[in-house]
Amino acid sequence: MSANVLILAPGLFDKGGIARYGRAQVSAVRDGFGADNVRVLSVLGRMHDDLEEPFEVDFCGTMPPSIGSRALFATHAARLARACRPSLILTQHLNLGPLALALGKLHRVPVVQTVYGRELWSPITRARREALKRTPLISDCHNSAEYCVSAGLTKQLPHVVWDCVELDRYRPEAADPEVWGRYGVPDKTGFRVLFLGRLHEHARYKGSARLIQLAARLPDGFDVVLAGKGDDVDNLKRMARDHGVSDRVFFTGPILEEDMPKLYGAADAFFLVSEVGEAKGEGIPLTPLEALACGTPVLVGDQDGSRETLTPTSGGGRTLSPSDTQGQLAYLSELASDPGLHAEERVRARARAEAAFGYPAFRDNTVAFLNSQLRDTP
């Protein structure tokens, strides 16, 4: 169906999960409706260590954002809506819901919002709650979709579009030992566990600190790499020293986009075992999906959308409680002591990614849902 789509994004240039989902969603809409029929605005602009590859938008704000830059974003959104006469407006964050709803009313077009994880169980303003109730929703996982209903944020279950991975780019390859050296990490001789994500204090729910505690209980021959940037790095380094494992816990800093598949592939296992609570928890996190695609077994949490990474029969990793330290130790020890099992889990990891998290399914699911909203428009 031919349509003009206006996309309002919080930010499309950083390497976090929401921005990565947002880029995939923009690509899907451009593929489905034609790039010339899609206009994209991003509240946040680029920073020096954001995505190295170009990603075209019609407007982006400044970094750091300000009241003035947000007002400029709203002004440009209104001008673009008036100029391109959209058939549908799509937001990529609930914070943009009130603006999208106002533009939708003005131009008498449907509005669809995208929701993820942590922002849903964080405090939400009344205006944003009202916007959620009055628009169809796309959720990145069933966990977040079901939460929206149980918390009274919407009456209609959101449509689920799982995050996706570029399977041609993220794929099993022979390990590149030089990738570690580029980030100041010695080449491994034993079993290496990778964590990749935001190393901010408010993001400890992802498991960065618990992985250091786990490292202290792992036997000799194991080490841990925490890849990423954030305000918690010095505290985490101090924690590693206090636990006596600073010689086998390594920090890389930010990772170049081109090196991410190599980093996953060079690791023996990937760890992101998140916990839930106020302002804590995941939708379906992208990093374990990328690790799966590279054939790296994953350890993920069972309290939030992370549990949708695997199925009970898929293999390719384990879904465990963040408090189940013994289960986490047991699985990593099994992988390290049984090369045959490790090889089987690598194959199963890739198979799970291919079965559930490819871009074509993401694109088709997204476009089909947006088309259904256009058809439902009076």
C-alpha positions as CSV (number, residue, x, y, z in Angstrom):
1,M,0.0,0.0,0.0
2,S,1.3,3.4,-0.9
3,A,1.7,5.8,2.0
4,N,3.7,8.6,3.4
5,V,5.1,7.9,6.9
6,L,6.5,10.4,9.4
7,I,8.9,8.8,12.0
8,L,9.7,10.5,15.3
9,A,12.8,9.0,16.9
10,P,14.5,9.7,20.2
11,G,17.9,9.0,18.8
12,L,19.2,7.0,15.9
13,F,23.0,7.3,16.1
14,D,24.2,5.7,19.3
15,K,25.0,2.0,19.7
16,G,22.3,1.3,22.4
17,G,19.5,-1.1,21.9
18,I,16.7,1.4,21.3
19,A,18.7,3.3,18.6
20,R,19.6,0.0,16.9
21,Y,16.0,-1.1,17.0
22,G,15.0,2.3,15.7
23,R,17.4,2.1,12.7
24,A,16.1,-1.3,11.8
25,Q,12.5,0.0,12.0
26,V,13.3,3.0,9.8
27,S,15.0,0.6,7.3
28,A,11.9,-1.6,7.3
29,V,9.5,1.3,6.7
30,R,11.7,2.6,3.9
31,D,11.8,-0.9,2.3
32,G,8.1,-1.3,2.7
33,F,6.8,2.1,1.6
34,G,9.7,3.5,-0.4
35,A,12.5,5.7,0.9
36,D,11.0,8.7,-0.8
37,N,7.8,8.3,1.1
38,V,9.4,8.3,4.6
39,R,10.5,11.3,6.6
40,V,12.6,10.8,9.8
41,L,13.4,13.1,12.7
42,S,15.7,12.3,15.6
43,V,15.7,14.3,18.8
44,L,19.3,13.5,19.5
45,G,22.2,14.3,17.2
46,R,25.5,12.5,16.8
47,M,28.4,12.2,19.3
48,H,32.0,11.4,18.4
49,D,31.8,7.8,19.5
50,D,28.4,7.0,18.0
51,L,27.7,4.9,15.0
52,E,30.6,5.2,12.5
53,E,28.4,4.4,9.5
54,P,26.2,7.1,7.9
55,F,22.4,7.0,8.6
56,E,20.3,9.5,6.8
57,V,17.6,11.5,8.5
58,D,15.6,14.6,7.6
59,F,16.4,16.4,10.9
60,C,18.5,15.7,14.0
61,G,18.9,17.7,17.2
62,T,22.0,18.5,19.2
63,M,24.1,16.7,21.8
64,P,23.6,17.1,24.6
65,P,19.9,17.9,24.1
66,S,18.4,21.1,25.5
67,I,14.9,22.6,25.9
68,G,15.6,24.7,22.9
69,S,16.7,21.7,20.7
70,R,13.6,19.8,21.8
71,A,11.4,22.7,20.8
72,L,13.2,22.9,17.5
73,F,12.5,19.2,17.0
74,A,8.8,19.7,17.6
75,T,8.8,22.7,15.2
76,H,10.5,20.7,12.4
77,A,8.1,17.8,13.0
78,A,5.1,20.1,12.6
79,R,6.6,21.6,9.4
80,L,7.4,18.2,7.9
81,A,3.9,17.0,8.7
82,R,2.4,20.0,6.9
83,A,4.7,19.6,3.9
84,C,4.6,15.8,3.4
85,R,1.0,15.2,4.4
86,P,1.7,11.9,6.1
87,S,-0.7,8.9,5.9
88,L,0.7,7.6,9.3
89,I,2.9,8.9,12.1
90,L,5.2,6.4,13.9
91,T,7.0,7.2,17.1
92,Q,10.0,5.2,18.5
93,H,9.6,6.2,22.2
94,L,6.6,6.8,24.4
95,N,8.1,10.3,25.4
96,L,7.2,11.4,21.8
97,G,3.6,10.2,22.1
98,P,1.9,13.5,23.0
99,L,3.6,15.3,20.1
100,A,2.7,12.5,17.7
101,L,-0.9,12.4,18.9
102,A,-1.3,16.2,18.4
103,L,0.1,16.0,14.9
104,G,-2.1,13.0,14.2
105,K,-5.2,14.9,15.3
106,L,-4.3,18.0,13.3
107,H,-3.8,16.0,10.1
108,R,-6.4,13.3,10.8
109,V,-4.0,10.4,10.3
110,P,-3.3,7.3,12.5
111,V,-0.5,7.3,15.0
112,V,1.4,4.2,16.0
113,Q,3.8,4.1,19.0
114,T,6.8,1.8,19.7
115,V,7.4,0.7,23.2
116,Y,10.3,-1.3,24.7
117,G,11.1,-2.2,28.3
118,R,12.5,-0.1,31.0
119,E,10.7,3.1,30.2
120,L,7.4,1.3,30.6
121,W,8.0,0.5,34.3
122,S,9.6,3.8,35.0
123,P,7.5,6.8,36.0
124,I,5.3,8.0,33.1
125,T,3.7,11.4,32.9
126,R,-0.1,11.7,32.6
127,A,0.1,13.1,29.0
128,R,2.2,10.2,27.9
129,R,-0.1,7.7,29.6
130,E,-3.0,9.2,27.8
131,A,-1.2,9.0,24.4
132,L,-0.4,5.3,25.0
133,K,-4.1,4.5,25.7
134,R,-5.2,6.3,22.5
135,T,-2.8,4.8,19.9
136,P,-2.0,1.2,18.7
137,L,1.4,0.0,20.0
138,I,4.3,-2.0,18.6
139,S,6.3,-3.8,21.3
140,D,9.7,-5.4,21.0
141,C,8.7,-8.4,23.0
142,H,5.7,-10.3,24.6
143,N,6.9,-9.4,28.1
144,S,6.6,-5.7,27.5
145,A,3.3,-6.1,25.6
146,E,1.7,-8.0,28.4
147,Y,3.0,-5.5,30.9
148,C,1.3,-2.7,29.0
149,V,-2.1,-4.4,29.5
150,S,-1.5,-5.4,33.1
151,A,-0.4,-1.9,34.1
152,G,-3.4,-0.3,32.4
153,L,-1.3,1.5,29.9
154,T,-3.4,0.2,27.0
155,K,-6.5,-2.1,26.7
156,Q,-5.4,-3.6,23.4
157,L,-2.4,-6.0,23.5
158,P,0.5,-4.4,21.6
159,H,1.6,-6.0,18.4
160,V,5.0,-7.7,19.0
161,V,7.9,-7.3,16.5
162,W,11.0,-8.9,18.0
163,D,14.3,-7.1,17.4
164,C,16.4,-8.3,14.5
165,V,20.0,-9.1,13.6
166,E,21.9,-8.6,10.3
167,L,22.5,-12.3,9.8
168,D,24.9,-11.8,6.9
169,R,27.1,-9.5,9.0
170,Y,26.7,-11.2,12.4
171,R,27.7,-14.8,11.6
172,P,30.0,-17.5,12.9
173,E,33.6,-17.0,11.7
174,A,37.0,-18.2,12.7
175,A,38.0,-16.3,15.8
176,D,40.1,-13.2,15.2
177,P,42.5,-13.1,18.2
178,E,43.8,-9.7,17.2
179,V,40.4,-8.1,18.0
180,W,41.2,-8.4,21.8
181,G,44.5,-6.6,21.4
182,R,42.9,-3.6,19.7
183,Y,41.1,-3.0,23.0
184,G,43.9,-3.6,25.3
185,V,42.8,-7.2,26.3
186,P,45.3,-10.0,26.1
187,D,44.6,-12.9,23.8
188,K,42.8,-15.6,25.8
189,T,44.2,-19.0,26.7
190,G,41.2,-20.3,28.6
191,F,37.5,-19.7,28.6
192,R,36.3,-16.1,28.1
193,V,32.9,-14.7,29.0
194,L,31.8,-11.4,27.3
195,F,29.4,-8.7,28.6
196,L,28.7,-5.9,26.1
197,G,26.5,-3.0,27.0
198,R,26.2,0.3,28.8
199,L,28.4,0.4,31.9
200,H,26.4,3.0,33.7
201,E,25.6,2.7,37.4
202,H,21.8,2.9,36.6
203,A,22.3,0.0,34.2
204,R,23.8,-2.4,36.7
205,Y,20.5,-4.4,36.5
206,K,22.0,-5.8,33.3
207,G,24.4,-7.8,35.3
208,S,27.8,-6.1,35.0
209,A,28.5,-6.2,38.7
210,R,27.1,-9.6,39.2
211,L,29.4,-10.9,36.4
212,I,32.4,-9.6,38.4
213,Q,31.1,-11.4,41.5
214,L,30.7,-14.5,39.4
215,A,34.2,-14.2,38.1
216,A,35.4,-14.5,41.7
217,R,33.8,-17.9,41.9
218,L,34.9,-19.2,38.6
219,P,38.0,-21.5,38.7
220,D,41.4,-20.6,37.1
221,G,41.2,-20.6,33.3
222,F,38.2,-18.3,33.1
223,D,38.2,-14.6,32.5
224,V,35.7,-11.9,31.8
225,V,35.5,-9.0,29.4
226,L,33.2,-6.0,30.0
227,A,32.9,-4.1,26.8
228,G,31.3,-0.6,26.6
229,K,31.5,2.8,28.2
230,G,29.8,4.5,31.1
231,D,30.1,6.3,34.4
232,D,30.4,3.0,36.3
233,V,33.6,1.7,34.8
234,D,35.9,3.0,37.7
235,N,33.5,1.5,40.3
236,L,33.5,-1.8,38.5
237,K,37.3,-1.9,38.2
238,R,37.4,-1.2,42.0
239,M,35.0,-4.1,42.6
240,A,37.2,-6.4,40.5
241,R,40.2,-5.4,42.7
242,D,38.2,-5.9,45.9
243,H,37.2,-9.4,44.7
244,G,40.8,-10.3,43.8
245,V,40.0,-10.8,40.1
246,S,41.4,-7.7,38.5
247,D,43.9,-9.8,36.7
248,R,41.1,-11.7,34.8
249,V,38.5,-9.0,34.4
250,F,39.2,-6.7,31.5
251,F,37.5,-3.5,30.2
252,T,37.6,-2.5,26.6
253,G,35.9,0.9,26.4
254,P,33.6,1.6,23.4
255,I,33.7,-0.9,20.6
256,L,33.8,0.1,16.9
257,E,30.8,-1.1,15.0
258,E,32.9,-3.1,12.5
259,D,34.5,-5.0,15.4
260,M,31.4,-6.1,17.2
261,P,30.8,-9.4,15.2
262,K,34.5,-10.3,15.7
263,L,34.2,-9.6,19.5
264,Y,31.2,-11.8,19.9
265,G,32.8,-14.5,17.8
266,A,36.0,-14.5,19.8
267,A,34.2,-15.0,23.1
268,D,33.3,-18.4,24.4
269,A,30.0,-17.3,26.0
270,F,28.0,-14.1,26.4
271,F,26.4,-12.9,29.6
272,L,23.5,-10.5,30.1
273,V,21.4,-11.8,33.0
274,S,19.2,-8.8,33.9
275,E,17.0,-8.2,36.9
276,V,13.7,-6.3,37.1
277,G,12.4,-3.6,39.4
278,E,11.5,0.1,39.1
279,A,13.5,1.5,36.2
280,K,15.1,-2.0,35.8
281,G,14.7,-4.7,33.2
282,E,14.8,-5.3,29.5
283,G,12.5,-5.7,26.6
284,I,14.3,-8.2,24.4
285,P,17.9,-7.1,24.5
286,L,19.8,-7.0,21.2
287,T,23.2,-8.0,22.3
288,P,22.4,-11.6,23.1
289,L,20.7,-11.9,19.7
290,E,23.8,-10.7,18.0
291,A,25.9,-13.1,20.1
292,L,23.6,-16.0,19.0
293,A,24.0,-15.0,15.4
294,C,27.8,-15.2,15.8
295,G,27.4,-18.7,17.3
296,T,28.2,-17.7,20.8
297,P,26.2,-19.4,23.6
298,V,24.3,-16.9,25.8
299,L,23.3,-16.6,29.5
300,V,20.2,-14.4,29.8
301,G,17.8,-13.6,32.6
302,D,14.4,-15.1,33.2
303,Q,12.6,-12.1,34.7
304,D,11.9,-9.9,31.7
305,G,11.9,-10.0,27.9
306,S,15.3,-11.6,27.9
307,R,13.7,-14.9,28.4
308,E,12.3,-14.7,24.8
309,T,15.9,-14.9,23.5
310,L,15.7,-18.7,23.8
311,T,13.0,-21.4,24.0
312,P,13.1,-24.4,26.3
313,T,14.2,-26.6,23.5
314,S,16.3,-24.3,21.3
315,G,19.6,-24.7,23.0
316,G,22.3,-22.1,22.3
317,G,22.4,-20.9,25.9
318,R,20.5,-20.9,29.2
319,T,17.8,-18.7,30.7
320,L,18.4,-18.3,34.4
321,S,17.4,-16.2,37.4
322,P,19.9,-13.4,38.2
323,S,20.1,-14.9,41.7
324,D,20.9,-18.4,40.4
325,T,24.7,-18.1,40.6
326,Q,25.1,-21.8,41.0
327,G,23.2,-22.4,37.7
328,Q,25.3,-19.8,35.9
329,L,28.5,-21.4,37.2
330,A,27.4,-24.9,36.3
331,Y,26.5,-23.9,32.7
332,L,29.8,-22.1,32.1
333,S,31.7,-25.0,33.6
334,E,29.9,-27.5,31.4
335,L,30.8,-25.5,28.3
336,A,34.4,-25.1,29.3
337,S,34.9,-28.8,30.2
338,D,33.0,-30.4,27.3
339,P,34.3,-29.2,23.9
340,G,31.7,-31.3,22.1
341,L,28.8,-29.6,24.1
342,H,30.3,-26.2,23.4
343,A,30.5,-26.9,19.7
344,E,26.8,-28.1,19.7
345,E,25.7,-25.0,21.6
346,R,27.4,-22.8,19.0
347,V,25.5,-24.5,16.2
348,R,22.2,-24.2,18.1
349,A,22.9,-20.5,18.9
350,R,23.1,-19.7,15.2
351,A,20.1,-21.8,14.4
352,R,18.0,-19.9,17.0
353,A,19.1,-16.5,15.5
354,E,18.2,-17.7,12.0
355,A,14.8,-19.0,13.1
356,A,13.6,-16.0,15.0
357,F,15.7,-12.9,14.6
358,G,16.4,-12.2,10.9
359,Y,15.7,-8.8,9.3
360,P,13.3,-10.0,6.6
361,A,10.8,-11.3,9.3
362,F,11.2,-8.0,11.2
363,R,10.6,-6.0,8.1
364,D,7.6,-7.9,6.9
365,N,6.0,-8.0,10.4
366,T,6.5,-4.2,10.8
367,V,5.2,-3.3,7.4
368,A,2.2,-5.6,7.7
369,F,1.1,-4.1,11.0
370,L,1.5,-0.5,9.8
371,N,-0.5,-1.4,6.6
372,S,-3.3,-2.8,8.8
373,Q,-3.5,0.5,10.6
374,L,-3.8,2.3,7.3
375,R,-6.6,0.0,6.2
376,D,-8.4,0.5,9.6
377,T,-8.4,4.3,9.1
378,P,-11.9,5.6,8.4
